[in-house]
Amino acid sequence: MRLLSHLAVLLLGAAVGTAAALVHRSLPGIVLGIGTTLVVAVALRQWRRPLTATYALGWLVTVGSATFGRGEGDYAVATDGYGYALLVTALVVLVLGAASLGPHDSGSGAPRT
């Protein structure tokens, strides 16, 4: 069951990343892409922390592949404000995914020794 959950969240990350890369060229598109990306990442972090890293992996692979040049010589993510906003979002997703791999805080408020 856990493997199926990770596979589903990996595909969700790939789908959200693909959608964000496709619609990021306009103000409503970048707002929708960044908003959806972060809402899903934070929701997964609250629900099941390890799934956040899997989501981040799927999202980063698809957006990362869109930033590399294509065979025709053009890019899916341009070097403009919208493209940079998407790349900054990629850094945030990377940090959220990496942070979800750390030890889970029990929330007791007691300092760790």
Phi and psi in radians as a Rosetta constraint file:
Dihedral C 1 N 2 CA 2 C 2 CIRCULARHARMONIC -1.152 0.35
Dihedral N 2 CA 2 C 2 N 3 CIRCULARHARMONIC -0.678 0.35
Dihedral C 2 N 3 CA 3 C 3 CIRCULARHARMONIC -1.115 0.35
Dihedral N 3 CA 3 C 3 N 4 CIRCULARHARMONIC -0.704 0.35
Dihedral C 3 N 4 CA 4 C 4 CIRCULARHARMONIC -1.120 0.35
Dihedral N 4 CA 4 C 4 N 5 CIRCULARHARMONIC -0.673 0.35
Dihedral C 4 N 5 CA 5 C 5 CIRCULARHARMONIC -1.108 0.35
Dihedral N 5 CA 5 C 5 N 6 CIRCULARHARMONIC -0.770 0.35
Dihedral C 5 N 6 CA 6 C 6 CIRCULARHARMONIC -1.149 0.35
Dihedral N 6 CA 6 C 6 N 7 CIRCULARHARMONIC -0.680 0.35
Dihedral C 6 N 7 CA 7 C 7 CIRCULARHARMONIC -1.125 0.35
Dihedral N 7 CA 7 C 7 N 8 CIRCULARHARMONIC -0.751 0.35
Dihedral C 7 N 8 CA 8 C 8 CIRCULARHARMONIC -1.125 0.35
Dihedral N 8 CA 8 C 8 N 9 CIRCULARHARMONIC -0.721 0.35
Dihedral C 8 N 9 CA 9 C 9 CIRCULARHARMONIC -1.258 0.35
Dihedral N 9 CA 9 C 9 N 10 CIRCULARHARMONIC -0.579 0.35
Dihedral C 9 N 10 CA 10 C 10 CIRCULARHARMONIC -1.087 0.35
Dihedral N 10 CA 10 C 10 N 11 CIRCULARHARMONIC -0.765 0.35
Dihedral C 10 N 11 CA 11 C 11 CIRCULARHARMONIC -1.175 0.35
Dihedral N 11 CA 11 C 11 N 12 CIRCULARHARMONIC -0.620 0.35
Dihedral C 11 N 12 CA 12 C 12 CIRCULARHARMONIC -1.101 0.35
Dihedral N 12 CA 12 C 12 N 13 CIRCULARHARMONIC -0.785 0.35
Dihedral C 12 N 13 CA 13 C 13 CIRCULARHARMONIC -1.060 0.35
Dihedral N 13 CA 13 C 13 N 14 CIRCULARHARMONIC -0.722 0.35
Dihedral C 13 N 14 CA 14 C 14 CIRCULARHARMONIC -1.140 0.35
Dihedral N 14 CA 14 C 14 N 15 CIRCULARHARMONIC -0.689 0.35
Dihedral C 14 N 15 CA 15 C 15 CIRCULARHARMONIC -1.183 0.35
Dihedral N 15 CA 15 C 15 N 16 CIRCULARHARMONIC -0.779 0.35
Dihedral C 15 N 16 CA 16 C 16 CIRCULARHARMONIC -1.171 0.35
Dihedral N 16 CA 16 C 16 N 17 CIRCULARHARMONIC -0.699 0.35
Dihedral C 16 N 17 CA 17 C 17 CIRCULARHARMONIC -1.128 0.35
Dihedral N 17 CA 17 C 17 N 18 CIRCULARHARMONIC -0.720 0.35
Dihedral C 17 N 18 CA 18 C 18 CIRCULARHARMONIC -1.114 0.35
Dihedral N 18 CA 18 C 18 N 19 CIRCULARHARMONIC -0.785 0.35
Dihedral C 18 N 19 CA 19 C 19 CIRCULARHARMONIC -1.097 0.35
Dihedral N 19 CA 19 C 19 N 20 CIRCULARHARMONIC -0.741 0.35
Dihedral C 19 N 20 CA 20 C 20 CIRCULARHARMONIC -1.098 0.35
Dihedral N 20 CA 20 C 20 N 21 CIRCULARHARMONIC -0.708 0.35
Dihedral C 20 N 21 CA 21 C 21 CIRCULARHARMONIC -1.200 0.35
Dihedral N 21 CA 21 C 21 N 22 CIRCULARHARMONIC -0.570 0.35
Dihedral C 21 N 22 CA 22 C 22 CIRCULARHARMONIC -1.314 0.35
Dihedral N 22 CA 22 C 22 N 23 CIRCULARHARMONIC -0.572 0.35
Dihedral C 22 N 23 CA 23 C 23 CIRCULARHARMONIC -1.873 0.35
Dihedral N 23 CA 23 C 23 N 24 CIRCULARHARMONIC 0.135 0.35
Dihedral C 23 N 24 CA 24 C 24 CIRCULARHARMONIC -1.310 0.35
Dihedral N 24 CA 24 C 24 N 25 CIRCULARHARMONIC -0.049 0.35
Dihedral C 24 N 25 CA 25 C 25 CIRCULARHARMONIC -1.461 0.35
Dihedral N 25 CA 25 C 25 N 26 CIRCULARHARMONIC 0.067 0.35
Dihedral C 25 N 26 CA 26 C 26 CIRCULARHARMONIC -2.363 0.35
Dihedral N 26 CA 26 C 26 N 27 CIRCULARHARMONIC 2.820 0.35
Dihedral C 26 N 27 CA 27 C 27 CIRCULARHARMONIC -1.070 0.35
Dihedral N 27 CA 27 C 27 N 28 CIRCULARHARMONIC -0.846 0.35
Dihedral C 27 N 28 CA 28 C 28 CIRCULARHARMONIC -1.099 0.35
Dihedral N 28 CA 28 C 28 N 29 CIRCULARHARMONIC -0.602 0.35
Dihedral C 28 N 29 CA 29 C 29 CIRCULARHARMONIC -1.172 0.35
Dihedral N 29 CA 29 C 29 N 30 CIRCULARHARMONIC -0.777 0.35
Dihedral C 29 N 30 CA 30 C 30 CIRCULARHARMONIC -1.204 0.35
Dihedral N 30 CA 30 C 30 N 31 CIRCULARHARMONIC -0.646 0.35
Dihedral C 30 N 31 CA 31 C 31 CIRCULARHARMONIC -1.121 0.35
Dihedral N 31 CA 31 C 31 N 32 CIRCULARHARMONIC -0.781 0.35
Dihedral C 31 N 32 CA 32 C 32 CIRCULARHARMONIC -1.132 0.35
Dihedral N 32 CA 32 C 32 N 33 CIRCULARHARMONIC -0.752 0.35
Dihedral C 32 N 33 CA 33 C 33 CIRCULARHARMONIC -1.133 0.35
Dihedral N 33 CA 33 C 33 N 34 CIRCULARHARMONIC -0.819 0.35
Dihedral C 33 N 34 CA 34 C 34 CIRCULARHARMONIC -1.199 0.35
Dihedral N 34 CA 34 C 34 N 35 CIRCULARHARMONIC -0.752 0.35
Dihedral C 34 N 35 CA 35 C 35 CIRCULARHARMONIC -1.058 0.35
Dihedral N 35 CA 35 C 35 N 36 CIRCULARHARMONIC -0.830 0.35
Dihedral C 35 N 36 CA 36 C 36 CIRCULARHARMONIC -1.110 0.35
Dihedral N 36 CA 36 C 36 N 37 CIRCULARHARMONIC -0.745 0.35
Dihedral C 36 N 37 CA 37 C 37 CIRCULARHARMONIC -1.018 0.35
Dihedral N 37 CA 37 C 37 N 38 CIRCULARHARMONIC -0.853 0.35
Dihedral C 37 N 38 CA 38 C 38 CIRCULARHARMONIC -1.305 0.35
Dihedral N 38 CA 38 C 38 N 39 CIRCULARHARMONIC -0.640 0.35
Dihedral C 38 N 39 CA 39 C 39 CIRCULARHARMONIC -1.107 0.35
Dihedral N 39 CA 39 C 39 N 40 CIRCULARHARMONIC -0.768 0.35
Dihedral C 39 N 40 CA 40 C 40 CIRCULARHARMONIC -1.154 0.35
Dihedral N 40 CA 40 C 40 N 41 CIRCULARHARMONIC -0.736 0.35
Dihedral C 40 N 41 CA 41 C 41 CIRCULARHARMONIC -1.100 0.35
Dihedral N 41 CA 41 C 41 N 42 CIRCULARHARMONIC -0.775 0.35
Dihedral C 41 N 42 CA 42 C 42 CIRCULARHARMONIC -1.205 0.35
Dihedral N 42 CA 42 C 42 N 43 CIRCULARHARMONIC -0.668 0.35
Dihedral C 42 N 43 CA 43 C 43 CIRCULARHARMONIC -1.108 0.35
Dihedral N 43 CA 43 C 43 N 44 CIRCULARHARMONIC -0.735 0.35
Dihedral C 43 N 44 CA 44 C 44 CIRCULARHARMONIC -1.150 0.35
Dihedral N 44 CA 44 C 44 N 45 CIRCULARHARMONIC -0.644 0.35
Dihedral C 44 N 45 CA 45 C 45 CIRCULARHARMONIC -1.098 0.35
Dihedral N 45 CA 45 C 45 N 46 CIRCULARHARMONIC -0.644 0.35
Dihedral C 45 N 46 CA 46 C 46 CIRCULARHARMONIC -1.336 0.35
Dihedral N 46 CA 46 C 46 N 47 CIRCULARHARMONIC -0.567 0.35
Dihedral C 46 N 47 CA 47 C 47 CIRCULARHARMONIC -1.437 0.35
Dihedral N 47 CA 47 C 47 N 48 CIRCULARHARMONIC -1.066 0.35
Dihedral C 47 N 48 CA 48 C 48 CIRCULARHARMONIC -2.526 0.35
Dihedral N 48 CA 48 C 48 N 49 CIRCULARHARMONIC 1.824 0.35
Dihedral C 48 N 49 CA 49 C 49 CIRCULARHARMONIC -0.948 0.35
Dihedral N 49 CA 49 C 49 N 50 CIRCULARHARMONIC -0.808 0.35
Dihedral C 49 N 50 CA 50 C 50 CIRCULARHARMONIC -1.067 0.35
Dihedral N 50 CA 50 C 50 N 51 CIRCULARHARMONIC -0.455 0.35
Dihedral C 50 N 51 CA 51 C 51 CIRCULARHARMONIC -1.230 0.35
Dihedral N 51 CA 51 C 51 N 52 CIRCULARHARMONIC -0.384 0.35
Dihedral C 51 N 52 CA 52 C 52 CIRCULARHARMONIC -1.095 0.35
Dihedral N 52 CA 52 C 52 N 53 CIRCULARHARMONIC -0.714 0.35
Dihedral C 52 N 53 CA 53 C 53 CIRCULARHARMONIC -1.140 0.35
Dihedral N 53 CA 53 C 53 N 54 CIRCULARHARMONIC -0.664 0.35
Dihedral C 53 N 54 CA 54 C 54 CIRCULARHARMONIC -1.170 0.35
Dihedral N 54 CA 54 C 54 N 55 CIRCULARHARMONIC -0.736 0.35
Dihedral C 54 N 55 CA 55 C 55 CIRCULARHARMONIC -1.063 0.35
Dihedral N 55 CA 55 C 55 N 56 CIRCULARHARMONIC -0.786 0.35
Dihedral C 55 N 56 CA 56 C 56 CIRCULARHARMONIC -1.072 0.35
Dihedral N 56 CA 56 C 56 N 57 CIRCULARHARMONIC -0.698 0.35
Dihedral C 56 N 57 CA 57 C 57 CIRCULARHARMONIC -1.067 0.35
Dihedral N 57 CA 57 C 57 N 58 CIRCULARHARMONIC -0.848 0.35
Dihedral C 57 N 58 CA 58 C 58 CIRCULARHARMONIC -1.085 0.35
Dihedral N 58 CA 58 C 58 N 59 CIRCULARHARMONIC -0.728 0.35
Dihedral C 58 N 59 CA 59 C 59 CIRCULARHARMONIC -1.166 0.35
Dihedral N 59 CA 59 C 59 N 60 CIRCULARHARMONIC -0.815 0.35
Dihedral C 59 N 60 CA 60 C 60 CIRCULARHARMONIC -1.181 0.35
Dihedral N 60 CA 60 C 60 N 61 CIRCULARHARMONIC -0.610 0.35
Dihedral C 60 N 61 CA 61 C 61 CIRCULARHARMONIC -1.142 0.35
Dihedral N 61 CA 61 C 61 N 62 CIRCULARHARMONIC -0.769 0.35
Dihedral C 61 N 62 CA 62 C 62 CIRCULARHARMONIC -1.255 0.35
Dihedral N 62 CA 62 C 62 N 63 CIRCULARHARMONIC -0.760 0.35
Dihedral C 62 N 63 CA 63 C 63 CIRCULARHARMONIC -1.216 0.35
Dihedral N 63 CA 63 C 63 N 64 CIRCULARHARMONIC -0.654 0.35
Dihedral C 63 N 64 CA 64 C 64 CIRCULARHARMONIC -1.096 0.35
Dihedral N 64 CA 64 C 64 N 65 CIRCULARHARMONIC -0.695 0.35
Dihedral C 64 N 65 CA 65 C 65 CIRCULARHARMONIC -1.211 0.35
Dihedral N 65 CA 65 C 65 N 66 CIRCULARHARMONIC -0.458 0.35
Dihedral C 65 N 66 CA 66 C 66 CIRCULARHARMONIC -1.313 0.35
Dihedral N 66 CA 66 C 66 N 67 CIRCULARHARMONIC -0.379 0.35
Dihedral C 66 N 67 CA 67 C 67 CIRCULARHARMONIC -1.420 0.35
Dihedral N 67 CA 67 C 67 N 68 CIRCULARHARMONIC -0.370 0.35
Dihedral C 67 N 68 CA 68 C 68 CIRCULARHARMONIC -1.366 0.35
Dihedral N 68 CA 68 C 68 N 69 CIRCULARHARMONIC 2.631 0.35
Dihedral C 68 N 69 CA 69 C 69 CIRCULARHARMONIC -1.135 0.35
Dihedral N 69 CA 69 C 69 N 70 CIRCULARHARMONIC 2.605 0.35
Dihedral C 69 N 70 CA 70 C 70 CIRCULARHARMONIC -1.620 0.35
Dihedral N 70 CA 70 C 70 N 71 CIRCULARHARMONIC 3.021 0.35
Dihedral C 70 N 71 CA 71 C 71 CIRCULARHARMONIC -1.083 0.35
Dihedral N 71 CA 71 C 71 N 72 CIRCULARHARMONIC -0.490 0.35
Dihedral C 71 N 72 CA 72 C 72 CIRCULARHARMONIC -1.359 0.35
Dihedral N 72 CA 72 C 72 N 73 CIRCULARHARMONIC -0.151 0.35
Dihedral C 72 N 73 CA 73 C 73 CIRCULARHARMONIC 1.683 0.35
Dihedral N 73 CA 73 C 73 N 74 CIRCULARHARMONIC 0.018 0.35
Dihedral C 73 N 74 CA 74 C 74 CIRCULARHARMONIC -1.870 0.35
Dihedral N 74 CA 74 C 74 N 75 CIRCULARHARMONIC 3.045 0.35
Dihedral C 74 N 75 CA 75 C 75 CIRCULARHARMONIC -2.162 0.35
Dihedral N 75 CA 75 C 75 N 76 CIRCULARHARMONIC 2.566 0.35
Dihedral C 75 N 76 CA 76 C 76 CIRCULARHARMONIC -1.408 0.35
Dihedral N 76 CA 76 C 76 N 77 CIRCULARHARMONIC -0.508 0.35
Dihedral C 76 N 77 CA 77 C 77 CIRCULARHARMONIC -1.981 0.35
Dihedral N 77 CA 77 C 77 N 78 CIRCULARHARMONIC 1.939 0.35
Dihedral C 77 N 78 CA 78 C 78 CIRCULARHARMONIC -1.430 0.35
Dihedral N 78 CA 78 C 78 N 79 CIRCULARHARMONIC 2.889 0.35
Dihedral C 78 N 79 CA 79 C 79 CIRCULARHARMONIC -1.597 0.35
Dihedral N 79 CA 79 C 79 N 80 CIRCULARHARMONIC 1.200 0.35
Dihedral C 79 N 80 CA 80 C 80 CIRCULARHARMONIC -2.304 0.35
Dihedral N 80 CA 80 C 80 N 81 CIRCULARHARMONIC -3.036 0.35
Dihedral C 80 N 81 CA 81 C 81 CIRCULARHARMONIC -1.026 0.35
Dihedral N 81 CA 81 C 81 N 82 CIRCULARHARMONIC -0.730 0.35
Dihedral C 81 N 82 CA 82 C 82 CIRCULARHARMONIC -1.156 0.35
Dihedral N 82 CA 82 C 82 N 83 CIRCULARHARMONIC -0.711 0.35
Dihedral C 82 N 83 CA 83 C 83 CIRCULARHARMONIC -1.137 0.35
Dihedral N 83 CA 83 C 83 N 84 CIRCULARHARMONIC -0.735 0.35
Dihedral C 83 N 84 CA 84 C 84 CIRCULARHARMONIC -1.150 0.35
Dihedral N 84 CA 84 C 84 N 85 CIRCULARHARMONIC -0.631 0.35
Dihedral C 84 N 85 CA 85 C 85 CIRCULARHARMONIC -1.097 0.35
Dihedral N 85 CA 85 C 85 N 86 CIRCULARHARMONIC -0.676 0.35
Dihedral C 85 N 86 CA 86 C 86 CIRCULARHARMONIC -1.177 0.35
Dihedral N 86 CA 86 C 86 N 87 CIRCULARHARMONIC -0.665 0.35
Dihedral C 86 N 87 CA 87 C 87 CIRCULARHARMONIC -1.216 0.35
Dihedral N 87 CA 87 C 87 N 88 CIRCULARHARMONIC -0.634 0.35
Dihedral C 87 N 88 CA 88 C 88 CIRCULARHARMONIC -1.147 0.35
Dihedral N 88 CA 88 C 88 N 89 CIRCULARHARMONIC -0.664 0.35
Dihedral C 88 N 89 CA 89 C 89 CIRCULARHARMONIC -1.084 0.35
Dihedral N 89 CA 89 C 89 N 90 CIRCULARHARMONIC -0.641 0.35
Dihedral C 89 N 90 CA 90 C 90 CIRCULARHARMONIC -1.082 0.35
Dihedral N 90 CA 90 C 90 N 91 CIRCULARHARMONIC -0.685 0.35
Dihedral C 90 N 91 CA 91 C 91 CIRCULARHARMONIC -1.129 0.35
Dihedral N 91 CA 91 C 91 N 92 CIRCULARHARMONIC -0.697 0.35
Dihedral C 91 N 92 CA 92 C 92 CIRCULARHARMONIC -1.125 0.35
Dihedral N 92 CA 92 C 92 N 93 CIRCULARHARMONIC -0.745 0.35
Dihedral C 92 N 93 CA 93 C 93 CIRCULARHARMONIC -1.116 0.35
Dihedral N 93 CA 93 C 93 N 94 CIRCULARHARMONIC -0.693 0.35
Dihedral C 93 N 94 CA 94 C 94 CIRCULARHARMONIC -1.074 0.35
Dihedral N 94 CA 94 C 94 N 95 CIRCULARHARMONIC -0.777 0.35
Dihedral C 94 N 95 CA 95 C 95 CIRCULARHARMONIC -1.152 0.35
Dihedral N 95 CA 95 C 95 N 96 CIRCULARHARMONIC -0.759 0.35
Dihedral C 95 N 96 CA 96 C 96 CIRCULARHARMONIC -1.073 0.35
Dihedral N 96 CA 96 C 96 N 97 CIRCULARHARMONIC -0.735 0.35
Dihedral C 96 N 97 CA 97 C 97 CIRCULARHARMONIC -1.161 0.35
Dihedral N 97 CA 97 C 97 N 98 CIRCULARHARMONIC -0.738 0.35
Dihedral C 97 N 98 CA 98 C 98 CIRCULARHARMONIC -1.188 0.35
Dihedral N 98 CA 98 C 98 N 99 CIRCULARHARMONIC -0.669 0.35
Dihedral C 98 N 99 CA 99 C 99 CIRCULARHARMONIC -1.181 0.35
Dihedral N 99 CA 99 C 99 N 100 CIRCULARHARMONIC -0.463 0.35
Dihedral C 99 N 100 CA 100 C 100 CIRCULARHARMONIC -1.309 0.35
Dihedral N 100 CA 100 C 100 N 101 CIRCULARHARMONIC -0.212 0.35
Dihedral C 100 N 101 CA 101 C 101 CIRCULARHARMONIC -1.497 0.35
Dihedral N 101 CA 101 C 101 N 102 CIRCULARHARMONIC -0.224 0.35
Dihedral C 101 N 102 CA 102 C 102 CIRCULARHARMONIC -1.275 0.35
Dihedral N 102 CA 102 C 102 N 103 CIRCULARHARMONIC 3.109 0.35
Dihedral C 102 N 103 CA 103 C 103 CIRCULARHARMONIC -1.138 0.35
Dihedral N 103 CA 103 C 103 N 104 CIRCULARHARMONIC 2.522 0.35
Dihedral C 103 N 104 CA 104 C 104 CIRCULARHARMONIC -1.462 0.35
Dihedral N 104 CA 104 C 104 N 105 CIRCULARHARMONIC 2.221 0.35
Dihedral C 104 N 105 CA 105 C 105 CIRCULARHARMONIC -1.394 0.35
Dihedral N 105 CA 105 C 105 N 106 CIRCULARHARMONIC 2.306 0.35
Dihedral C 105 N 106 CA 106 C 106 CIRCULARHARMONIC -1.329 0.35
Dihedral N 106 CA 106 C 106 N 107 CIRCULARHARMONIC -0.240 0.35
Dihedral C 106 N 107 CA 107 C 107 CIRCULARHARMONIC 1.386 0.35
Dihedral N 107 CA 107 C 107 N 108 CIRCULARHARMONIC 0.275 0.35
Dihedral C 107 N 108 CA 108 C 108 CIRCULARHARMONIC -1.330 0.35
Dihedral N 108 CA 108 C 108 N 109 CIRCULARHARMONIC -0.327 0.35
Dihedral C 108 N 109 CA 109 C 109 CIRCULARHARMONIC 1.493 0.35
Dihedral N 109 CA 109 C 109 N 110 CIRCULARHARMONIC -0.149 0.35
Dihedral C 109 N 110 CA 110 C 110 CIRCULARHARMONIC -1.351 0.35
Dihedral N 110 CA 110 C 110 N 111 CIRCULARHARMONIC 2.398 0.35
Dihedral C 110 N 111 CA 111 C 111 CIRCULARHARMONIC -1.191 0.35
Dihedral N 111 CA 111 C 111 N 112 CIRCULARHARMONIC 2.568 0.35
Dihedral C 111 N 112 CA 112 C 112 CIRCULARHARMONIC -1.459 0.35
Dihedral N 112 CA 112 C 112 N 113 CIRCULARHARMONIC 2.539 0.35
